[in-house]
Amino acid sequence: MSTRAELIFSVKELLKEHTDDSLIADEHIMFQIKNMRAMLLRQLYSDRAKRFDASVTQSFCIGMEVVDNGLCGARTNCTVLRSVEKIPGLLSVKSRSSLTRVGPPVIGTDSYDLIDSNYLSECLDDEYAGHSVFLDDDYLYLVGNTVAAKLIKCVRVSGVFEDPEDLEDYDDTCEANKLTKCFTAESDYPIPGFMASSIIQEVVKPYIKVRTLEEHRDTDNNAAPE
């Protein structure tokens, strides 16, 4: 695993062979790394048989608040909670969600049921169903038929996110006196180990092409006329 700075350094080391790396801003390199990461992860996980690897998954805690229970219909013992903030953009993956888990903030506890909001009514009619969770307009909703649902103040969310740095504004605990940022400059960037070198090579590739074209042009211009 590598940090953001280490990935940028690796790209610049290769760029030295092909161009003046000092002319390329770190922010531009990181922008390209993010885009390439997202593209390769989408390709990798478009196969539903592939499970999301722990190395690309990030987790954070977010507060929940009780909202109008109109989603429950006529059910009187139903509670609806919504996250106090929107959830960072999840990686768009064909035919499935990259939201992998939502549960209590205590690691090791059972998770809540991730559902498609279209099936909420069926879940509420199931007396054995637990708390159901879904996303709508980037907010996280939790619906439950028990009194305990009203006591939920915070949940832990895990998933694969489009831009890992979006989690810089989120904490990994619900305890006010123990807040720790989920992502910082020192964090390992969520990329599978086998994919890091491919990303770096793909980011450098356009500069290699430009350098090759310039060399060919210079050779043609310096060629002796017939």
Contacts in CASP RR format, 6 or more apart in sequence:
PFRMAT RR
TARGET T0000
AUTHOR 0000-0000-0000
METHOD contacts of the structure
MODEL  1
MSTRAELIFSVKELLKEHTDDSLIADEHIMFQIKNMRAMLLRQLYSDRAK
RFDASVTQSFCIGMEVVDNGLCGARTNCTVLRSVEKIPGLLSVKSRSSLT
RVGPPVIGTDSYDLIDSNYLSECLDDEYAGHSVFLDDDYLYLVGNTVAAK
LIKCVRVSGVFEDPEDLEDYDDTCEANKLTKCFTAESDYPIPGFMASSII
QEVVKPYIKVRTLEEHRDTDNNAAPE
1 55 0 8 1.000
1 188 0 8 1.000
1 189 0 8 1.000
1 191 0 8 1.000
1 193 0 8 1.000
2 10 0 8 1.000
2 188 0 8 1.000
2 189 0 8 1.000
2 191 0 8 1.000
2 196 0 8 1.000
3 185 0 8 1.000
3 186 0 8 1.000
3 187 0 8 1.000
3 188 0 8 1.000
3 189 0 8 1.000
4 30 0 8 1.000
4 165 0 8 1.000
4 185 0 8 1.000
4 187 0 8 1.000
4 189 0 8 1.000
5 185 0 8 1.000
7 30 0 8 1.000
7 33 0 8 1.000
7 189 0 8 1.000
7 191 0 8 1.000
7 196 0 8 1.000
7 199 0 8 1.000
7 200 0 8 1.000
8 26 0 8 1.000
8 29 0 8 1.000
8 30 0 8 1.000
8 33 0 8 1.000
10 200 0 8 1.000
11 29 0 8 1.000
11 33 0 8 1.000
11 200 0 8 1.000
11 203 0 8 1.000
11 204 0 8 1.000
12 21 0 8 1.000
12 24 0 8 1.000
12 29 0 8 1.000
14 200 0 8 1.000
14 201 0 8 1.000
14 204 0 8 1.000
15 21 0 8 1.000
15 24 0 8 1.000
15 204 0 8 1.000
15 207 0 8 1.000
18 204 0 8 1.000
18 207 0 8 1.000
18 208 0 8 1.000
18 210 0 8 1.000
18 211 0 8 1.000
19 207 0 8 1.000
19 210 0 8 1.000
19 211 0 8 1.000
29 203 0 8 1.000
32 203 0 8 1.000
33 199 0 8 1.000
33 200 0 8 1.000
33 203 0 8 1.000
34 163 0 8 1.000
34 164 0 8 1.000
34 165 0 8 1.000
36 199 0 8 1.000
36 202 0 8 1.000
36 203 0 8 1.000
37 191 0 8 1.000
37 195 0 8 1.000
37 199 0 8 1.000
38 91 0 8 1.000
38 162 0 8 1.000
40 195 0 8 1.000
40 198 0 8 1.000
40 199 0 8 1.000
41 56 0 8 1.000
41 91 0 8 1.000
41 93 0 8 1.000
41 160 0 8 1.000
41 195 0 8 1.000
42 91 0 8 1.000
42 92 0 8 1.000
42 93 0 8 1.000
42 94 0 8 1.000
44 50 0 8 1.000
44 192 0 8 1.000
44 195 0 8 1.000
45 52 0 8 1.000
45 91 0 8 1.000
45 93 0 8 1.000
45 96 0 8 1.000
45 98 0 8 1.000
45 160 0 8 1.000
46 93 0 8 1.000
46 94 0 8 1.000
46 95 0 8 1.000
48 95 0 8 1.000
48 96 0 8 1.000
52 98 0 8 1.000
52 100 0 8 1.000
52 159 0 8 1.000
52 160 0 8 1.000
53 192 0 8 1.000
55 190 0 8 1.000
55 191 0 8 1.000
55 192 0 8 1.000
55 193 0 8 1.000
56 160 0 8 1.000
56 190 0 8 1.000
56 191 0 8 1.000
56 192 0 8 1.000
57 100 0 8 1.000
57 158 0 8 1.000
57 159 0 8 1.000
57 160 0 8 1.000
57 190 0 8 1.000
58 158 0 8 1.000
58 159 0 8 1.000
58 160 0 8 1.000
58 161 0 8 1.000
58 164 0 8 1.000
58 167 0 8 1.000
58 182 0 8 1.000
58 183 0 8 1.000
58 190 0 8 1.000
59 101 0 8 1.000
59 156 0 8 1.000
59 157 0 8 1.000
59 158 0 8 1.000
59 159 0 8 1.000
59 172 0 8 1.000
59 182 0 8 1.000
60 156 0 8 1.000
60 157 0 8 1.000
60 167 0 8 1.000
60 170 0 8 1.000
60 171 0 8 1.000
60 172 0 8 1.000
60 182 0 8 1.000
61 105 0 8 1.000
61 154 0 8 1.000
61 155 0 8 1.000
61 156 0 8 1.000
61 157 0 8 1.000
61 170 0 8 1.000
61 171 0 8 1.000
61 172 0 8 1.000
61 173 0 8 1.000
61 174 0 8 1.000
62 83 0 8 1.000
62 84 0 8 1.000
62 85 0 8 1.000
62 87 0 8 1.000
62 140 0 8 1.000
62 154 0 8 1.000
62 155 0 8 1.000
62 157 0 8 1.000
62 170 0 8 1.000
63 83 0 8 1.000
63 84 0 8 1.000
63 85 0 8 1.000
63 153 0 8 1.000
63 154 0 8 1.000
63 155 0 8 1.000
63 174 0 8 1.000
64 81 0 8 1.000
64 82 0 8 1.000
64 83 0 8 1.000
64 84 0 8 1.000
64 140 0 8 1.000
64 142 0 8 1.000
64 152 0 8 1.000
64 153 0 8 1.000
64 154 0 8 1.000
64 155 0 8 1.000
65 81 0 8 1.000
65 82 0 8 1.000
65 84 0 8 1.000
66 79 0 8 1.000
66 80 0 8 1.000
66 81 0 8 1.000
66 150 0 8 1.000
67 80 0 8 1.000
67 81 0 8 1.000
67 82 0 8 1.000
68 80 0 8 1.000
69 75 0 8 1.000
69 78 0 8 1.000
69 79 0 8 1.000
69 80 0 8 1.000
70 80 0 8 1.000
71 78 0 8 1.000
71 80 0 8 1.000
71 120 0 8 1.000
71 141 0 8 1.000
71 143 0 8 1.000
72 78 0 8 1.000
72 79 0 8 1.000
72 80 0 8 1.000
72 124 0 8 1.000
72 143 0 8 1.000
75 124 0 8 1.000
75 145 0 8 1.000
77 145 0 8 1.000
77 146 0 8 1.000
77 147 0 8 1.000
78 124 0 8 1.000
78 143 0 8 1.000
78 144 0 8 1.000
78 145 0 8 1.000
79 143 0 8 1.000
79 144 0 8 1.000
79 145 0 8 1.000
79 146 0 8 1.000
79 147 0 8 1.000
79 149 0 8 1.000
79 150 0 8 1.000
80 141 0 8 1.000
80 142 0 8 1.000
80 143 0 8 1.000
80 144 0 8 1.000
81 141 0 8 1.000
81 142 0 8 1.000
81 143 0 8 1.000
81 149 0 8 1.000
81 152 0 8 1.000
82 139 0 8 1.000
82 140 0 8 1.000
82 141 0 8 1.000
82 142 0 8 1.000
83 139 0 8 1.000
83 140 0 8 1.000
83 141 0 8 1.000
83 155 0 8 1.000
86 137 0 8 1.000
86 138 0 8 1.000
86 139 0 8 1.000
87 99 0 8 1.000
87 135 0 8 1.000
87 138 0 8 1.000
87 139 0 8 1.000
87 140 0 8 1.000
87 157 0 8 1.000
88 161 0 8 1.000
88 162 0 8 1.000
88 163 0 8 1.000
88 166 0 8 1.000
88 167 0 8 1.000
88 170 0 8 1.000
89 138 0 8 1.000
89 161 0 8 1.000
89 162 0 8 1.000
89 163 0 8 1.000
89 166 0 8 1.000
90 97 0 8 1.000
90 98 0 8 1.000
90 99 0 8 1.000
90 135 0 8 1.000
90 159 0 8 1.000
90 160 0 8 1.000
90 161 0 8 1.000
90 162 0 8 1.000
91 98 0 8 1.000
91 160 0 8 1.000
91 161 0 8 1.000
91 162 0 8 1.000
92 98 0 8 1.000
92 162 0 8 1.000
93 160 0 8 1.000
97 114 0 8 1.000
97 135 0 8 1.000
98 159 0 8 1.000
98 160 0 8 1.000
98 161 0 8 1.000
99 114 0 8 1.000
99 135 0 8 1.000
99 157 0 8 1.000
99 158 0 8 1.000
99 159 0 8 1.000
100 158 0 8 1.000
100 159 0 8 1.000
100 160 0 8 1.000
101 111 0 8 1.000
101 114 0 8 1.000
101 156 0 8 1.000
101 157 0 8 1.000
101 158 0 8 1.000
101 159 0 8 1.000
102 111 0 8 1.000
102 112 0 8 1.000
102 114 0 8 1.000
102 133 0 8 1.000
102 140 0 8 1.000
102 142 0 8 1.000
102 155 0 8 1.000
102 156 0 8 1.000
102 157 0 8 1.000
102 158 0 8 1.000
103 109 0 8 1.000
103 110 0 8 1.000
103 111 0 8 1.000
103 112 0 8 1.000
103 133 0 8 1.000
103 155 0 8 1.000
103 156 0 8 1.000
103 157 0 8 1.000
104 110 0 8 1.000
104 152 0 8 1.000
104 155 0 8 1.000
104 156 0 8 1.000
105 154 0 8 1.000
105 155 0 8 1.000
105 156 0 8 1.000
105 173 0 8 1.000
105 174 0 8 1.000
107 156 0 8 1.000
112 130 0 8 1.000
112 131 0 8 1.000
112 132 0 8 1.000
112 133 0 8 1.000
112 142 0 8 1.000
112 155 0 8 1.000
113 123 0 8 1.000
113 129 0 8 1.000
113 130 0 8 1.000
113 131 0 8 1.000
113 132 0 8 1.000
113 133 0 8 1.000
114 133 0 8 1.000
114 134 0 8 1.000
115 123 0 8 1.000
115 132 0 8 1.000
115 133 0 8 1.000
115 134 0 8 1.000
116 134 0 8 1.000
117 134 0 8 1.000
117 135 0 8 1.000
117 136 0 8 1.000
117 141 0 8 1.000
120 132 0 8 1.000
120 134 0 8 1.000
120 143 0 8 1.000
123 129 0 8 1.000
123 130 0 8 1.000
123 132 0 8 1.000
123 143 0 8 1.000
124 132 0 8 1.000
124 143 0 8 1.000
124 144 0 8 1.000
124 145 0 8 1.000
127 145 0 8 1.000
129 145 0 8 1.000
130 144 0 8 1.000
130 145 0 8 1.000
130 146 0 8 1.000
131 142 0 8 1.000
131 143 0 8 1.000
131 144 0 8 1.000
131 146 0 8 1.000
131 149 0 8 1.000
131 152 0 8 1.000
132 142 0 8 1.000
132 143 0 8 1.000
132 144 0 8 1.000
133 140 0 8 1.000
133 141 0 8 1.000
133 142 0 8 1.000
133 143 0 8 1.000
133 155 0 8 1.000
134 140 0 8 1.000
134 141 0 8 1.000
135 141 0 8 1.000
140 155 0 8 1.000
140 157 0 8 1.000
142 149 0 8 1.000
142 152 0 8 1.000
142 155 0 8 1.000
143 149 0 8 1.000
153 174 0 8 1.000
154 174 0 8 1.000
160 190 0 8 1.000
161 167 0 8 1.000
161 190 0 8 1.000
164 183 0 8 1.000
164 189 0 8 1.000
164 190 0 8 1.000
165 183 0 8 1.000
167 181 0 8 1.000
167 182 0 8 1.000
167 183 0 8 1.000
168 181 0 8 1.000
168 182 0 8 1.000
168 183 0 8 1.000
168 184 0 8 1.000
169 181 0 8 1.000
170 181 0 8 1.000
170 182 0 8 1.000
170 183 0 8 1.000
171 179 0 8 1.000
171 180 0 8 1.000
171 181 0 8 1.000
171 182 0 8 1.000
172 180 0 8 1.000
172 181 0 8 1.000
172 182 0 8 1.000
173 179 0 8 1.000
173 180 0 8 1.000
191 199 0 8 1.000
END
